[in-house]
Structure formats: structure tokens, C-alpha cells
Amino acid sequence: MNLFRSEEHITAWLGGRNPGMTISISTLSALAHAWWGDRLDPAWQPRSKEKNQAILDSLGLTGPRWALA
């Protein structure tokens, strides 16, 4: 994972290569909070694959790359 401050910096860093997939830092932060935010709760239980998929879907992280196996 690489963090960049703008699309222009991504383009410059890539030097003409295909950028692949990018997400905003706000989406990354929302994902981190949704995915890991409850892990220190003493009553924490692992989530089902379906609940994890629902987190991704709720953040707009959809499509084959984001489909949990």
C-alpha cells in the first residue's frame, strides 16, 4: 500500500504505468474503523464472511477485487 497526497502525485510516481486500483484516504480510514474498530471489545466475536462483505459493500468497495472468497 502506498499513500499519496493527490492524483497528480500518483501519476508522477507511476511514470506512465497503469495505476491499478486506488481508493481515497477517507475510504481507507472508514474501512479500518469498520473492520478493526471493535477488536478490543471483550465481547468481540469474529464476523461472518457475509457481515465482512457487507462492510465492504457499504463503503462502495464492490466488484471482483472486493469479493471475499
Backbone torsions as a table, in degrees:
resi	resn	phi	psi	omega
1	MET	NA	134.9	175.4
2	ASN	-123.5	140.5	177.0
3	LEU	-108.2	133.4	179.8
4	PHE	-128.9	152.3	-178.9
5	ARG	-85.1	-13.1	179.6
6	SER	-162.7	165.2	175.8
7	GLU	-62.2	-34.2	179.2
8	GLU	-63.1	-37.9	178.4
9	HIS	-69.4	-35.3	175.6
10	ILE	-61.7	-48.6	-179.4
11	THR	-58.8	-44.7	179.8
12	ALA	-64.7	-42.9	-178.9
13	TRP	-64.6	-37.8	-178.3
14	LEU	-70.8	-27.5	178.7
15	GLY	58.3	40.1	178.2
16	GLY	94.3	-7.8	178.0
17	ARG	-76.8	162.1	178.2
18	ASN	-66.5	131.4	-176.9
19	PRO	-75.0	-14.3	-176.7
20	GLY	67.5	-140.4	-177.4
21	MET	-102.9	139.3	174.2
22	THR	-131.1	150.3	172.2
23	ILE	-133.7	156.2	-179.6
24	SER	-73.3	159.8	177.9
25	ILE	-66.6	-30.8	178.3
26	SER	-67.6	-37.7	176.1
27	THR	-68.2	-41.7	177.3
28	LEU	-59.9	-42.9	178.9
29	SER	-64.9	-44.4	178.5
30	ALA	-61.8	-40.1	178.1
31	LEU	-63.4	-46.3	-179.7
32	ALA	-59.9	-44.5	-179.8
33	HIS	-65.8	-43.5	-179.3
34	ALA	-67.6	-38.8	-174.6
35	TRP	-78.0	-41.9	-171.5
36	TRP	-112.8	-6.1	-171.4
37	GLY	-60.6	-24.4	-177.2
38	ASP	-105.2	6.9	-172.0
39	ARG	-67.6	-21.8	179.7
40	LEU	-92.0	-2.5	177.3
41	ASP	-66.6	127.3	-179.3
42	PRO	-58.4	-25.1	-179.8
43	ALA	-92.4	10.9	-176.6
44	TRP	-58.2	137.7	174.2
45	GLN	-130.3	144.7	176.8
46	PRO	-58.0	143.2	176.9
47	ARG	-85.9	155.9	174.8
48	SER	-73.2	162.2	176.3
49	LYS	-57.8	-38.2	-178.9
50	GLU	-65.1	-40.4	178.1
51	LYS	-68.6	-38.6	176.1
52	ASN	-63.9	-41.0	178.3
53	GLN	-63.6	-36.9	178.8
54	ALA	-63.3	-35.6	176.0
55	ILE	-61.4	-49.5	-179.7
56	LEU	-60.5	-46.8	-178.7
57	ASP	-60.8	-41.0	-178.0
58	SER	-64.3	-23.2	179.4
59	LEU	-95.0	5.2	-179.5
60	GLY	79.2	12.5	179.3
61	LEU	-91.1	85.7	-173.9
62	THR	-124.4	172.2	179.7
63	GLY	100.1	177.3	-174.6
64	PRO	-57.0	-37.4	-178.0
65	ARG	-64.0	-30.8	-174.9
66	TRP	-102.0	4.4	179.8
67	ALA	-78.8	121.9	179.5
68	LEU	-77.3	137.7	-178.3
69	ALA	-81.9	NA	NA
